[in-house]
Amino acid sequence: EKELNDIHGLTSTLYYAAIICYFERNPAEVERLASDVIDQATRHQFAYYLAGGDVLRGWARCALGDAAKGISWMSGGIDDWRATGSMLLVPYLLALKAEALHLADRTSEALEAIREAEGMVERFEECWRCAELHRLRGVFLATLGAEETQIETSFCEAIRIAREQKSVSLEKRAEATYAEYRRQKASAAGGRRFRLALC
């Protein structure tokens, strides 16, 4: 795409490559690609990609241990994304922010971000990450020591939606997290909180 001088196409490719690296849980590569996205988007005034690049770079920073800076970048990026007038992908971006907040031991705020994302899913019918939102809700509820029925409902709903959407990867992820929750519950002393992996 560089040969064709398609700067918008190059920026788009970099952005979606960063998203793929997020799905692969490769924060160093997400940060590298997101920085390239931000560079191109800044030079060519692509507000949409600049905002998305900030969110992805922020997630990577959090995953690499710099939560304060990462969450700040993510919050700014989500605000800037909304300022473009686009609501597309906002639930996904909020889920990324929720993960970052959880990694920073701010799980109650993470749960609020998930609730906001779910509200947007209802309003705009953008359902492609619904299963993951429910799985993350289950993780956060378990961490906070919520009622068992709430936790179980979240994981079961994540599995149901993934099956309904025929998303094998999200179904396997939800089943694995649910199985880990049950394993920890079986071996836990009363009142213990759970530490479940995000991926």
N, C-alpha and C positions, 0 to 999 in steps of 0.2 A: 504493500500500500504506500510505502514511502516513494517507490518508483513512480507511482501514479500521481503523486503529490496530493493524495486524498487525506488531508489532515484530520477532517472530521471522522472518516473511516478508521484512521490509525488510532485516534483517541478512543473511539468506541471499542475497537479491538482490545486495546490496553485495559479499558474499564472492565470488559467482560472476562478478560483473562484474570484480572484481579479477583473477580467474583468466583471464578473456578478455583483459584488458589485458596480462597476462603473456605469453599466446600471441601477442599483437600486438607484444611487445617494447617496451612503453611504461612504463618504470619510474616516471616521475613520476606517471602516472595510477594505477599499481598502489599506489604509496605513499599517494596521496590516498584511494583507496577503502579500502585496508587500515586506514588510520588511522580512518576512519569505522566500519569493522567492529569494530575494537578498542574504540572509544568505546561503541558500542551493546552489544557483548558484555560489557564491563566493567559497564555500568549495569544490565544485565538478567541477569547471571550465566550467559551462554551459553559454557561452558568450551570447547566444540568450536570455535566461531567465534573465540573469543579466541586460542586456540592457532594456528589457521589464519591469522588476521590477522597474528600475530607473524611467522610464517614468510614470508608474502608481503611484509610490510613490510621484513623483513630482506633478502629477495632484492632488493627495490627499492633499499635503501640500498647494497648491494654494487654493483649495476649503476650507481649514481650516484656511486660512488667511495669510500664509507665502509665498507670491508670489515670492519674490526674490530667495529664496532657491529652491522653487518648479520648477520654470522655468529653473533654472540652472541645476537641476537634469534631467529635461525633455530634454533639449538640448543635454546634455551629453549622455543620454540614446539613443536618436535618432541617434546621430553620431555613437555610439557604435553598434547599431543595423545595421546600414548601413555598418559598417566595417566588419560585419560577411558575407557580400555579399548578404544578403537577402533583397529583396525589398517588400516581402510579408508583409502586414499590415502597411507599412509606411504611406499610406494615413490616416489610422485610428489613428496612433500615432501623425501625424501632426494635425489632428482634435482635439485631446486631448490638444495638445500644444496651438492651437488656442483658445480653451475655456479658458485655463489658462491665456493667454495673455489678453483676453477680461476681465476676472475677475480682472486683474491688471490694468485696464484702459489703455491698450495698444492695442486698437481695430484696428488701422490701421495695426499693425504688425500681429494681429490675421487674418485679411483679407489676408495678404500676405501668411500666412501659409496655408490658405484655397486654395489660387491660386496654391501654390506649390503642395498641395495634389491633386487638380483637374488635374494638369499637369501629375502627376504620374498615376492617374486613366486612363487617355487617353493613356499613354505610355504602361502601363502594364495590362490594362483591368481588374483591380481589382475593381469591381463595387458595392460591397455589402454595402458600406457606402455612395454611391452617393447622395441619398436623403438627408441624414443628412448633407453632405457638402453644398448642396444648401440651406438647412434650416439655417445653421449657417451663410452662406454668407448673407442671408436676414437679420438675426439678426444684423450682424456687419454693413451692409449697412445702416440699419435703425438707429443704434446708431450713425453712422457718419454723418447722415443727407443727404444721397445720394438721387439721383433722385427717385421719386416714382415708375417710370416704372422699374428701376433696382431692387428695393426691391420686387415689386409685381412679377416680372419675376422669381426671386430666389425662393420665396415661392411657386409659382405655379409649378415650375419645380420640387421642392422637393416633392410636393403632387403627381405630375404625375409619377415620377420615383418610388415612394413608391407603388403606385397602380399597376404600370407595373410589379414590382417585387413581388407583393402580400405580402408586408410587412405591416401588419395592424398596428403594434406599431409605425413604422416610419411615416405612413400616418396620424395616429391620432396626433402624436407629431407635424408634420408639419402643419396640419389643425389648431391645437390649437394655435400655435405660430402665424400663419397667422391671425386667428380670433382676437387674442390679439392685433396684429399690427393694424388691421382695427378699433378695438374699441378705441385704443389710438389715432389713426388718426382722428376719428370722434369727439373726445372730445378735441383735441389739438388746442392750439392757433397757429397761423402761425409761421413757422420756428422752432417749437419745435422739439427736438430730442427725440427719443424713448428709453425706457428702457425695453427691452424684456427679459424674463427669458430664460436661456440656455436650460432648460429641459421641 
